[in-house]
Amino acid sequence: MNSTKKTNKFTRFLRNNAALLLLIFCVLAIAAVVLAVTLTNKPAPSIPDNPVVEKPDDGDKDPDPVIKDKVKVYFAKPLNYTSVGMEYVDGKDVLFVSNSTLGGYCYHKGIDLIATDGTEVASMYDGTVLDVKNTFEMGYEVTIDHGDNVIATYASLNDIQVVKGQNVKKGDKIGVASTTASNEFMDGAHVHLEVTKDGKTVDPMPYVKGEIFREVEQD
């Protein structure tokens, strides 16, 4: 009996509210359709017509650097000498040498390359003339900066062919051997050669013998 009454009440509710229920159903259906369309028609991401591809920064380096070969360029003897007069004093093994002109022993910072008077004297390496002067003790002197902190002084010269500030090449004539060095007059015609490296006096003979070289790039 109770079950029949409940059924009749539900039936009456549906019949009395049919329009409302239909409206609610339509609203829910429309909402479901709109949601489905929105999810299925999501626009694809846009792609530019001309995408820009950035390359990693390479530091503006040359992609194909030119590697040049290096060659050894040796120092050359400054003249064709016949013998060595007074030798280099290193202050350790050799303290003094005999100087026949001064009649005693002296400290000698260079070497004396004996040659015939007038023998051509050339630059041992490329460089720049730092000074040209004439002194009573050492006669005409030419000082050349040969680079890499190597400076050579060619003394007891004559017939000077260079001036201060001039650039010279290896083998260029700078003067001739002579007896203008009064302190070494008795040795005859020669070139008194001194070399400094990094501001310190060194033995010039390895330069004269062509034992010193530099590696330079070949054009």
C-alpha positions in Angstrom: 0.0 0.0 0.0 2.8 2.4 1.0 4.7 1.5 -2.1 1.8 2.4 -4.4 1.4 5.8 -2.7 5.2 6.6 -3.2 5.0 5.6 -6.8 1.9 7.8 -7.4 3.7 10.8 -5.7 6.8 10.4 -7.9 4.6 10.1 -11.0 2.7 13.3 -10.0 6.1 15.1 -9.4 7.3 14.2 -12.8 4.1 15.2 -14.4 3.9 18.5 -12.6 7.6 19.4 -13.1 8.1 17.9 -16.5 8.9 21.3 -18.1 11.4 22.2 -15.5 13.2 18.9 -15.7 13.3 19.1 -19.5 14.8 22.6 -19.3 17.5 21.4 -16.8 18.3 18.4 -19.1 18.6 20.7 -22.1 21.0 23.1 -20.3 23.2 20.2 -19.2 23.2 18.7 -22.7 24.2 22.1 -24.3 27.0 22.5 -21.7 28.3 19.1 -22.4 28.3 19.8 -26.2 30.1 23.1 -25.8 32.8 21.5 -23.5 33.4 18.7 -26.0 33.8 21.1 -28.9 36.2 23.3 -27.0 38.4 20.4 -26.0 38.5 18.8 -29.5 39.1 22.1 -31.4 42.1 23.5 -29.4 44.2 25.6 -31.9 47.6 24.2 -32.7 50.7 26.4 -31.8 51.7 28.8 -34.6 55.0 28.3 -36.4 56.7 31.4 -37.9 57.2 31.4 -41.6 60.9 32.0 -41.3 62.1 30.5 -38.0 65.4 32.0 -36.8 68.0 29.4 -35.7 70.6 30.9 -33.4 74.0 29.5 -33.6 76.2 29.1 -30.5 78.6 32.0 -29.9 82.0 30.9 -31.1 83.8 34.0 -30.0 84.1 35.4 -33.5 86.9 33.0 -34.1 88.1 32.3 -37.6 86.6 28.8 -38.5 89.6 28.1 -40.7 92.7 29.6 -39.1 95.7 29.7 -41.3 98.6 27.9 -39.7 102.0 29.2 -40.9 105.1 27.2 -40.8 108.0 28.4 -38.6 111.6 28.4 -39.8 114.8 28.9 -37.8 116.7 32.1 -38.5 120.2 32.1 -37.2 122.5 35.0 -36.2 125.4 35.4 -38.6 129.0 36.4 -38.0 129.5 40.2 -38.5 132.6 39.8 -40.7 135.2 37.5 -42.1 137.7 37.5 -39.3 141.1 35.8 -39.2 141.4 35.3 -35.4 140.1 36.3 -32.0 142.1 38.9 -30.1 141.1 39.7 -26.5 138.3 37.3 -25.4 135.2 37.7 -23.4 135.5 38.0 -19.6 132.6 36.3 -17.8 133.6 37.5 -14.3 133.7 33.9 -13.1 136.0 31.5 -14.9 137.9 34.3 -16.7 138.4 37.5 -14.6 140.8 39.5 -16.8 142.6 39.5 -20.1 145.9 40.9 -21.2 145.7 44.2 -23.0 148.9 44.9 -25.0 147.9 48.5 -25.7 147.3 49.4 -22.1 150.2 47.3 -20.9 148.3 45.2 -18.3 145.3 43.2 -17.6 141.7 44.5 -18.0 138.1 43.6 -17.8 136.8 42.9 -21.3 133.0 42.8 -21.9 133.3 41.7 -25.5 135.4 39.9 -28.1 137.8 41.3 -30.6 137.5 39.8 -34.1 140.8 40.5 -35.9 140.5 41.2 -39.7 142.2 43.1 -42.5 141.7 46.8 -42.2 138.7 47.8 -44.3 136.9 44.4 -44.0 133.2 44.9 -44.3 131.2 44.6 -41.1 127.5 43.6 -41.3 124.6 43.4 -38.9 124.3 39.9 -37.4 120.5 40.0 -37.5 117.6 42.2 -38.3 117.2 45.2 -36.0 117.0 48.9 -35.3 120.1 51.2 -34.8 119.9 52.6 -31.3 123.0 54.7 -31.4 126.0 55.8 -33.5 128.8 57.5 -31.7 132.6 58.0 -31.6 134.6 57.7 -28.4 138.3 57.9 -27.8 138.5 54.5 -26.0 136.5 52.4 -28.5 136.4 54.5 -31.7 133.3 54.5 -33.9 130.5 52.4 -32.3 127.1 51.2 -33.7 124.6 49.8 -31.3 121.7 47.7 -32.7 118.6 46.4 -31.0 118.2 42.9 -32.5 114.9 42.2 -30.8 114.0 39.8 -28.0 116.0 42.0 -25.6 119.3 41.3 -27.5 121.4 44.4 -28.1 124.8 44.3 -29.9 127.5 47.0 -30.0 129.9 46.9 -32.9 133.0 49.0 -32.0 136.4 49.9 -33.5 134.7 50.7 -36.8 135.2 53.1 -39.6 133.2 54.2 -42.7 129.9 54.1 -40.9 127.0 53.3 -43.2 124.0 53.6 -40.8 122.3 56.3 -38.7 120.4 56.3 -35.5 116.8 55.0 -35.8 117.5 53.2 -39.1 116.1 49.7 -39.6 118.6 47.2 -40.8 118.5 43.6 -42.2 120.7 40.7 -41.4 123.8 41.1 -43.6 123.4 44.9 -44.2 126.8 46.7 -44.1 127.2 49.0 -41.0 130.9 49.9 -41.4 134.4 48.4 -41.8 137.0 47.0 -39.4 139.6 49.4 -38.3 142.0 50.6 -35.6 139.8 53.5 -34.3 139.6 52.0 -30.7 142.5 53.7 -29.0 142.4 51.2 -26.0 143.0 48.3 -28.4 145.2 49.9 -31.0 148.0 47.4 -30.7 145.6 44.5 -31.7 145.5 46.0 -35.2 142.3 46.3 -37.3 139.4 44.5 -35.7 135.8 44.7 -34.5 135.1 44.9 -30.8 131.8 43.2 -30.3 129.6 43.3 -27.2 126.2 41.6 -26.7 123.7 42.0 -23.9 120.6 39.8 -23.3 117.9 41.1 -21.0 120.2 43.8 -19.9 123.1 41.5 -18.9 126.4 41.1 -20.8 126.8 37.7 -22.4 129.4 35.9 -24.5 129.1 37.1 -28.1 130.8 34.1 -29.6 127.7 31.8 -29.8 126.1 34.6 -31.9 129.2 35.0 -34.1 129.3 31.2 -34.6 125.7 31.1 -35.7 124.6 29.0 -32.7 121.7 31.3 -31.7 118.5 31.3 -33.7 114.9 32.3 -33.5 111.8 30.6 -34.9 109.8 32.9 -37.1 106.7 32.4 -39.2 107.3 31.8 -42.9 105.3 34.0 -45.3 
